């Protein structure tokens, strides 16, 4: 679709793949993992003083993205704190948007299925009425001289 960024197109494709709860959980897990790894790498680069290894950066990112926040590893430099704020806002926001989009697609699919079943019941009811009417007409024709 014109006007969409590469990320939006990727996200649309991934949400379309989340046709089942298991698929949705997979998409959410992948999105969360990507954000966590990216945040961990970024924090290790930006605040190397407090996060000297990739492991420490990933540990902080996992706590932050999942909103656990043990507090045992915190950025103290200005760039580290700014990075942390961005990870907090964008990380949880992105995961929330992915989850909401998948939930919305499930609700819409359920709504469509419900409409189809309603249409089927109405059609069956109309056929039943037509059959009753035909039976009355046939009965009237057989009674006629």
C-alpha positions in Angstrom: 0.0 0.0 0.0 1.4 3.4 -0.9 2.5 5.6 2.0 3.3 2.7 4.3 6.8 2.3 5.8 8.7 -1.0 5.5 8.0 -1.7 9.2 4.2 -1.2 8.6 4.2 -3.5 5.7 6.1 -6.1 7.7 3.8 -5.7 10.6 0.7 -6.1 8.3 2.2 -9.4 6.9 3.0 -10.7 10.4 -0.5 -9.9 11.7 -2.1 -11.6 8.7 -0.1 -14.8 9.6 -1.5 -14.7 13.2 -4.6 -16.5 12.1 -4.7 -18.7 15.3 -4.0 -18.0 18.9 -0.8 -20.0 18.6 0.3 -17.9 15.6 -0.6 -14.7 17.4 1.5 -15.8 20.4 4.4 -16.4 18.0 4.1 -13.0 16.4 4.0 -11.3 19.9 6.9 -13.4 21.1 9.0 -12.5 18.0 8.2 -8.8 18.3 9.0 -8.8 22.0 12.3 -10.7 21.4 13.3 -8.4 18.6 12.7 -5.3 20.7 14.5 -6.8 23.7 17.6 -7.8 21.7 17.7 -4.4 19.9 17.3 -2.5 23.2 20.0 -4.7 24.9 22.5 -4.1 22.0 21.7 -0.4 22.0 22.1 0.0 25.7 25.5 -1.9 25.6 26.7 0.6 23.0 25.2 3.7 24.5 26.0 3.2 28.2 29.0 0.8 28.1 30.1 2.0 31.6 27.0 0.5 33.3 26.4 -2.3 30.8 29.8 -3.6 29.8 28.6 -6.9 28.2 25.9 -7.8 25.9 24.5 -10.1 28.6 24.1 -7.2 31.0 22.4 -5.1 28.3 20.0 -7.9 27.4 19.2 -8.5 31.1 18.3 -4.8 31.5 16.3 -4.9 28.3 14.3 -8.0 29.3 13.4 -6.4 32.6 12.4 -3.1 30.9 10.4 -4.5 27.9 8.5 -6.9 30.1 8.0 -4.1 32.7 9.4 -6.3 35.5 12.1 -3.8 36.4 14.1 -5.4 39.2 16.2 -2.3 39.5 19.5 -4.2 39.8 20.8 -2.7 36.5 20.0 0.9 35.8 21.5 3.4 33.3 23.1 6.4 35.1 24.5 8.3 32.1 22.3 10.8 30.3 22.4 8.9 27.0 21.7 5.7 28.8 18.7 7.2 30.5 17.4 8.8 27.3 17.8 5.4 25.6 15.9 3.8 28.5 13.0 6.2 28.2 12.8 5.5 24.5 12.9 1.7 25.0 10.2 2.0 27.7 7.9 4.1 25.6 8.4 2.5 22.2 9.0 -1.1 23.4 5.9 -1.5 25.4 3.9 0.7 22.9 5.0 -1.5 20.0 4.2 -4.8 21.8 0.8 -3.3 22.8 0.0 -2.2 19.3 0.9 -5.7 17.9 -1.2 -7.4 20.5 -4.1 -5.0 20.0 -4.0 -5.5 16.2 -4.0 -9.3 16.5 -6.9 -9.1 19.0 -8.8 -6.8 16.7 -8.4 -9.3 13.8 -9.7 -12.1 16.0 -12.7 -10.0 17.0 -13.4 -9.0 13.4 -13.1 -12.7 12.2 -15.5 -13.7 15.0 -18.0 -11.0 14.0 -17.9 -12.1 10.4 -18.5 -15.8 11.4 -21.4 -14.7 13.6 -22.9 -12.7 10.8 -22.6 -15.7 8.4 -24.3 -18.0 10.9 -27.1 -15.4 11.4 -27.6 -15.2 7.7 -27.8 -19.0 7.5 -30.5 -19.1 10.2 -32.5 -16.4 8.5 -32.3 -18.3 5.2 -33.4 -21.5 6.9 -36.3 -19.8 8.6 -37.4 -18.3 5.2 -37.2 -21.8 3.6 -39.3 -23.2 6.4 -42.0 -20.6 5.8 -42.0 -21.2 2.1 -42.4 -25.0 2.7 -45.4 -24.3 5.0 -46.9 -22.0 2.4 -46.5 -24.6 -0.4 -48.0 -27.3 1.8 -51.1 -25.0 2.4 -51.4 -24.3 -1.4 -51.1 -28.1 -2.2 -53.7 -28.9 0.4 -56.0 -26.2 -1.0 -55.5 -27.6 -4.5 -56.3 -31.2 -3.5 -59.5 -30.1 -1.8 -60.7 -28.1 -4.8 -63.2 -29.8 -7.1 
